[in-house]
Amino acid sequence: MYRSGAVMAWNVFKFCTALRGLGSIMILLVLGVVGVSYYAVVITNYGPGLAAGGLDSLLAFGILILFHSLLMMLLWSYFSVVFTDPGCVPPSWRPAVDEESGDTDPLTMTEFPADSENRRIRYCRKCNQLKPPRCHHCSVCGRCILKMDHHCVWVVNCVGALNYKYFLLFLFYTFLETTLVTLSLLPQFIAFFSDGEVSGTPGSLASAFLAFVLNLAFALSVLGFLIMHISLVASNTTTIEAYEKKTTPKWRYDLGRKRNFEQVFGTDKKYWFIPAYSDEDLGRMPALQGLEYPSKSDLDAQEF
């Protein structure tokens, strides 16, 4: 049957913008889990244990110091991901012309020139601009993100070239913190199911039980994500690229494990476990300075 007139086309990705509101709820959920854990560990269990004296007091002191240290690093990494722009393509971006090889300006050619990875320079119809290599359009943010890994509703932000390190540190410290809380509340969790008399108020017992279950679930799930992302960093691959790229004996952007980690964490190892970069790395890392990551010189050096 023939239909005259315009055909209505449905774009399902326009509904992805609703995930922004969901992400705001996720931030409150993260803070809620932190609050429940803090109440169960510090307020009702190990905080009062400081006054017990002896070995119990020393154990409580050690757990509280470690708990607050990991919590500080977790929140620092988390809000660094939330508030750091992942990196987007400048509106006036144009492919660089290789003057040494004598290539003409690609934008004056009828067909965009082919490259070894994408066959041609890509064009984003949603942003109405060219897309550099390893750049993808985010339907939630509505823009093209540099070295986009994924859009994370937990942080209400895309994870890209400029905040990927902070996201990995968030996973790392979340795993350590949730594991610590789980082990710290394990005695209370076991006592909850014992036949003997359990000390504490119903509210403190309920908070300890809830905090144990939540932190155990997060520790197990985050561990899987952490292992996956570490393997991706080791090969200088994003989550999107892992699904898109064809099976090849050598990934084009694989510079070797050490240099792959430096592409994300920087060359100064003193900064590897904090959500920040040294001034030297800020001025040198391709992912923090331009649109090519690794840079063309890195790729050329890798070929030799």
C-alpha positions in Angstrom: 0.0 0.0 0.0 1.4 3.4 -1.0 1.4 6.3 1.4 1.7 9.8 0.1 3.2 12.6 2.2 6.1 12.6 4.6 6.9 9.5 6.4 7.3 9.9 10.2 10.7 8.6 11.3 11.2 7.7 14.9 14.5 8.4 16.5 14.7 6.2 19.6 17.9 7.8 20.8 16.2 11.1 21.5 14.6 9.4 24.5 18.2 8.8 25.9 18.2 12.4 27.2 15.9 11.2 30.0 18.9 9.4 31.4 20.2 12.7 32.7 17.4 12.9 35.2 18.1 9.2 36.1 21.7 10.1 36.6 20.8 12.8 39.2 18.9 10.1 41.1 22.0 7.8 40.9 24.2 10.5 42.6 21.7 10.6 45.5 21.8 6.8 45.5 25.6 6.7 45.8 25.5 9.3 48.6 22.8 7.2 50.3 24.9 4.1 50.2 27.8 6.1 51.6 25.6 7.4 54.4 24.2 4.0 55.4 27.7 2.6 55.4 29.1 5.5 57.5 26.3 5.1 60.0 26.8 1.4 60.3 30.6 1.4 60.5 31.4 4.7 62.3 28.3 5.7 64.3 27.0 2.4 65.6 29.9 0.0 65.7 33.5 1.1 65.5 33.1 4.7 66.7 31.9 3.6 70.2 34.5 0.8 70.1 37.2 3.5 70.5 36.3 3.8 74.2 36.4 0.0 74.8 40.1 0.0 75.5 42.7 -2.6 74.8 42.9 -4.5 71.5 39.3 -3.7 70.5 40.1 0.0 70.7 43.2 -0.4 68.6 41.3 -2.4 66.0 38.5 0.1 65.8 41.0 3.0 65.4 42.7 1.2 62.5 39.4 0.4 60.7 38.2 4.0 61.1 41.4 5.5 59.8 41.4 3.2 56.8 37.6 3.8 56.3 37.9 7.6 56.2 41.0 7.5 54.0 39.4 5.3 51.4 36.1 7.3 51.6 38.0 10.5 50.9 39.7 9.1 47.8 36.4 7.6 46.6 34.5 10.8 46.9 37.3 12.8 45.4 37.5 10.5 42.4 33.7 10.3 42.0 33.1 14.0 41.9 36.1 14.5 39.6 34.4 12.2 37.1 31.1 14.1 37.6 32.4 17.6 37.1 35.2 17.0 34.6 34.3 17.5 31.0 35.2 14.3 29.1 36.4 16.3 26.1 34.4 17.2 23.0 35.3 18.1 19.4 35.7 21.8 18.8 33.0 23.1 16.4 35.7 24.3 13.9 37.8 21.2 13.9 39.3 20.2 10.6 41.7 17.3 9.8 45.3 18.4 9.8 47.1 18.6 6.4 50.3 16.6 6.1 52.6 19.2 4.6 55.6 16.9 4.4 53.7 14.4 2.2 52.2 17.1 0.1 48.6 16.0 0.8 46.0 18.5 -0.2 43.4 19.9 2.2 40.9 17.1 2.6 38.0 19.5 2.9 38.6 20.6 -0.7 38.3 17.1 -2.1 35.1 15.6 -3.5 35.7 12.4 -1.4 37.2 12.5 2.1 40.6 10.7 2.0 40.8 7.2 3.3 42.7 6.3 6.5 43.8 2.9 7.7 41.3 2.7 10.5 38.0 4.4 9.4 38.5 4.2 5.6 37.3 7.9 5.4 37.1 10.9 7.7 33.8 10.4 9.5 31.0 13.0 9.6 28.5 13.3 12.5 25.0 14.0 11.1 23.7 14.9 14.5 26.4 17.5 15.3 26.8 18.5 11.6 30.6 18.4 11.9 33.6 16.1 11.2 34.6 13.5 13.7 38.2 12.7 14.6 39.4 9.1 15.0 38.2 7.4 18.2 35.4 9.9 18.6 31.8 8.9 19.1 28.5 10.8 19.4 26.7 10.5 22.8 22.9 10.5 22.4 22.5 11.5 26.1 24.9 14.4 26.1 24.1 15.4 22.5 27.7 15.9 21.4 30.7 14.1 20.0 33.0 12.9 22.8 36.8 12.4 22.4 37.9 8.8 22.9 34.4 8.1 24.4 34.2 4.9 26.5 30.5 5.1 27.6 27.9 7.3 29.2 27.7 6.5 32.8 24.4 7.3 34.6 26.1 6.8 37.9 28.2 10.0 37.3 25.7 11.9 35.1 28.5 12.3 32.6 30.3 10.7 29.7 33.5 8.9 30.3 36.0 10.1 27.8 39.6 11.1 27.2 39.8 13.7 30.0 38.1 11.9 32.8 38.7 8.2 32.1 41.5 8.0 34.7 39.1 9.5 37.4 36.5 6.9 36.5 39.0 4.1 36.9 40.1 5.4 40.3 36.4 5.7 41.3 36.0 2.0 40.6 39.2 1.1 42.3 38.5 3.0 45.6 34.8 1.9 45.5 36.0 -1.7 45.4 38.4 -1.2 48.3 35.9 0.7 50.4 33.0 -1.7 49.9 35.3 -4.6 50.6 36.5 -3.0 53.9 32.9 -2.3 55.0 31.8 -5.8 54.1 34.6 -7.4 56.1 34.1 -4.9 59.0 30.4 -5.8 59.3 30.8 -9.5 58.8 30.8 -10.3 62.5 27.6 -8.3 63.0 26.0 -10.0 60.0 26.9 -13.5 61.4 25.6 -12.5 64.8 22.3 -11.4 63.2 21.5 -15.0 62.3 22.9 -16.6 65.5 20.7 -18.0 68.3 22.4 -16.0 71.0 21.5 -12.5 72.2 22.7 -9.8 69.9 23.8 -6.4 71.3 22.6 -3.2 69.8 19.3 -1.5 69.0 17.0 -2.7 66.2 18.0 0.4 64.2 21.7 -0.3 64.5 21.2 -4.0 63.6 19.1 -3.1 60.6 21.6 -0.6 59.3 24.5 -3.1 59.7 22.6 -5.7 57.9 21.6 -3.4 55.0 25.1 -1.9 54.7 26.6 -5.4 54.6 24.3 -6.6 51.8 24.7 -3.4 49.8 28.5 -3.2 50.1 28.9 -6.9 49.3 26.8 -6.5 46.1 28.8 -3.4 45.0 32.1 -5.0 45.8 31.4 -8.0 43.6 29.9 -6.0 40.7 32.6 -3.3 40.7 35.3 -6.0 40.7 34.1 -7.3 37.4 34.0 -3.8 35.8 37.4 -3.0 37.2 39.0 -6.1 35.7 37.3 -5.4 32.4 38.5 -1.8 32.2 42.1 -2.6 33.3 42.3 -5.1 30.4 41.0 -2.4 28.1 43.6 0.1 29.3 46.3 -2.5 28.8 45.5 -2.6 25.1 44.6 1.1 24.8 41.0 0.3 23.8 37.7 1.8 24.9 34.5 -0.1 25.6 33.0 1.0 22.3 36.1 0.1 20.3 36.2 -3.4 22.0 32.8 -4.0 20.4 33.3 -2.3 17.1 36.8 -3.2 16.0 37.4 -6.3 13.9 39.6 -9.1 15.1 43.1 -8.2 14.0 46.5 -9.5 15.1 47.5 -6.0 16.1 45.3 -3.1 17.3 46.5 0.1 15.7 46.6 2.2 18.9 48.4 -0.5 21.0 51.7 1.1 22.0 52.7 -1.6 24.5 51.3 -2.1 28.0 53.5 0.5 29.8 52.8 3.3 27.3 49.1 2.3 27.1 48.8 2.9 30.8 50.7 6.2 30.5 48.1 7.3 27.9 45.5 7.2 30.7 47.3 7.7 34.0 50.3 9.8 32.9 54.0 9.3 33.0 54.5 10.5 36.6 53.6 7.4 38.7 53.3 9.6 41.9 49.9 10.8 40.4 48.6 7.4 39.3 46.4 6.8 42.4 45.0 10.3 42.8 42.5 12.0 40.5 44.9 14.6 39.2 47.8 15.0 36.7 51.2 16.5 37.1 51.9 19.8 35.2 54.4 17.9 33.0 51.7 15.4 32.0 49.2 18.1 31.4 51.5 19.7 28.9 52.6 16.5 27.2 49.8 13.9 27.1 48.1 13.9 23.7 44.7 13.0 25.2 44.9 16.1 27.4 46.2 18.4 24.7 44.7 17.6 21.3 42.5 15.3 19.3 45.0 12.6 18.5 45.6 10.0 21.2 48.1 8.4 20.8 49.8 11.2 18.8 51.0 10.6 15.3 54.6 10.6 16.5 53.8 7.8 19.0 52.2 5.7 16.3 55.1 6.3 13.9 57.6 5.3 16.7 55.5 2.2 17.4 55.8 1.0 13.8 59.6 1.0 14.1 
